[in-house]
Amino acid sequence: MHYTNGNYEAFVNADKPADIEKKSAYIIGAGLAGLATAVFLIRDGQMPGKKIHILEELSVPGGSMDGIYSVQRNSYIIRGGREMEPHFETLWDLFRSIPSLEVPGASVLDEFYRLNRKDPCYAKTRVIQNRGEALPTDGQLLLTPKAVKEIVDLVLTPEEKLQDVKINEVFDKEFFQSNFWLYWCTMFAFEPWASAMEMRRYLMRFIQHVGTLKNLSSLRFTKFNQYESLILPMVKFLKDHEVQFHQETTVDNIIVNRSGNDKLATKIEMTVAGEPQSIELTPNDLVFVTNGSITESTTYGDNDHPAPIDHPLGASWQLWKNLAAQDSDFGHPEKFCEQIPNANWTMSATITFKNNDIVPFIEKVNKKDPHSGSIVTSGPTTIKDSNWLLGYSISRQPHFHQQKPNELIIWLYGLFSDKAGNYVKKPMPECTGIELCEEWLYHMGVPENDIPVMAKAATTIPAHMPYITSYFMPRALGDRPLVVPKHSKNLAFIGNFAETPRDTVFTTEYSVRTAMEAVYTLLDIDRGVPEVFASAFDVRLMMNAMYYLNDQKKLTELDLPLSQKLLVKEGLKKVKGTYIEELLKEYRLI
C-alpha cells in the first residue's frame, strides 16, 4: 500500500489482485468503515460480492451514522451529524462510485457537490449569549501572542513527546478564554482534558479552516440525515452486488494464531440469535474488525423520562479487549473505554416541533427561515453562557424523507453534561426530554411563561452515549492498533480506533481511509491511497492561518516585544521585491 497525490492514479482502475477468486472477507461492523471496506473489496479488489460477509450486532446497518423514525417513541432520532469538507480525499473517492438514490444517473458525490454549490454553508450567527443575543466579539479569535505561540509550539512538537499529554497541559488559562478555543472545541467536540496529540493533528489537518471558524463556510452537509443520504445508497450498492448482511450477529472473539512473527486469524466466535456459533478461517479469509464504538450502549429517554445511564460494556469494546489480550500489537482498549472524565459530553437530544411557535426565535438568532429548505445553522450554534456549553444544529428541512411539512427537527448537545443547567437546575443526564427542551428554549430567548407549554408540545428524545468522547481520550503510541498490524496476514482494523498517520479521528474521512488502507494492504492493490491533505505543508495556508490567528493583523501590527518587532522589520527588508513579498501581500500580512 502506498500514498499518492494529484490525479495520476486517482482515475486508475486497479489490476485484479492475484487469486481473488479464492478469497473471502468477513467484516465485523456495518458502520461507515465496514460498508466502505466492502465497497473497496468489490470496486478495487474485484472480489465477488457474495463472498463478502458483514457481521453486525444491530438490526440495521450504519453504525454511528444513523437517523431513524422510532415507531416505539413516535419520534425522529439523530445522535449527531458529521461535518464534511472538500479535502476528505478517500470519502469522495468512495462516493464517486456509489449511485445516488435521489438523482437518476448521478453518483452520491455528484448529488452532494451540486447541493452544496447551490446551497452553501454560511453561519450568520456562530455564538450567542444572554438568551439569544449575538456575541459582540463573534468573528474575533482573541488569541494573545502567548496563546498563538502555544499553538505554534504544539504543532512543532513531535507526537512521541505528546504521549498521554492533555490539552490543558500544553495551554494556559488565557488560551481557554479565547474565542478560538470556543469555536474549536464546539466545532470538533474537544474537552480540555482531551489528547494533545489529537489536538495537534487537528491543527495541522484543518489549518485551512482557521479563517472560517466563525462562519463555518468550509463545511458541507448532506440533503437529508446521513443515514438516508450516505448509508442507504451504500447498502443498496452492496446488496445489488450480493454482499451478505448478517444482522443481530455479535462477534465475541477472533482467535489469532502466531507462527514465528506471523499473525493469522483462524476462527470467528460469535453469538447469533442467542446461540453460539463459529466460523473456521483459512489464510484466504480476510477479516476486517471495527474495534470500539462511540455510540455503543446508547440509551434513550422520552419527554417524561431521562435516558438511563446504566449500561454494559458493549460488544465492540469486549471484542477489542478479547483481541488485545492475545497480542499487544492489537492496542489497549482500556485507554479509551475506561476512566472517562465526568466533565464531558455524554448527552444529545433530538427535538421535533410540530408547530411554528419556535420559528420566530430561530429567525431572530440565526437570521434564516428554518422551513426554507436551505441549511440553517451550517454546523453548531454555540451558547457561550450555558452551563452545559449547549450547542444546537438545524440542518436542511425536511431532515427525513417522511418528515411532515409542519415538523421541524433540532439537534442538541452539551459538552459539560455533568453541570446543572441555567434554567433546569439539573445535570443533563438527569433531565427528561421536556427539561432538555426547556433549557434550550430558555437560551433562545423564549419568554419564561411560554417555555413549559412549548416544550410539552414538542417531542424531545434524550440520548445518553457513554463513549461519545472516547476518540479523544489521552493516548500513547501503540494504544490504537495499526490498520494492518505488523506481520498480520489476514487481519486488519478499521474505523476511528485504528491507527493511520496524520489523519484525524471523529471524521467520516478517517473511517473510509482506514477501510481503504486495510483493503489495499491485504490485497496488495496496485493503486495509490490518496494522502491526507497536506494543509500544514502549504505556505499559503499557513500564511492565511497566521493572518486570522492574529485577528487579521499585519505583521507590523502584531503585539510583539521590541526585539521581535525589529526582527520582523529587518526580515521584511530582506524579502522586498521577491516572491515571498508577493505572497505576504496576497495573504494580507503586509
Buried (B, 14 or more C-beta within 10 A) or exposed (E): BEBBBEEEBBEEEBEBBEEBEEBBBBBBBBBBBBBBBBBBBBBBBBBBBEBBBBBBBBEBBBBBBBBBBEEEBEBBBBBBBBBBBEBBBBBBBBBBBBBBBBBEEBBBBBBBBEBBEEBBBBBBBBBBBEBBBBBEEBBBBBBBEEBBEBBEEBBEBEBEEBBBBBBBEBBEEBBBBBBBBBBBBBBBBBBBBBBBBBBBBBBBBBBBBBBBBBBBBBBBBBBBBBBBBBBBBBBEBBEEBEBBBBBBBBBBBBBBEEEEEEBBBBBBBBBBEEEEEEBEBEEBBBBBBBBBBBBBBBBBBBBEEBBEEEBEBBBBBBBBBBBBEBBEBBBBBBBBBEEBEEEBBBBBBBBBBEEEBBBEBBBBBBEBEBBEEBBBBBBBBBBBBBBBBBBBBBBBBBBBBEBEEEBBBBBBBBBBBBBBBBBBEBBBBBBBBBBBBBBBBBBBBBEEEEBEEBBBBBBBBBBBBBBBBBBBBBBBEBBBBBBBBEBBBBBBBBBBBBBBEBBBBBBBBBBBBBBBBBBBBBBEBBBBBBBBBEBBEBEEBBBBBBBBBBBBBEBEEBEBEEEEBEEBEEEBEEBEEEEBBEBBEEBBBB
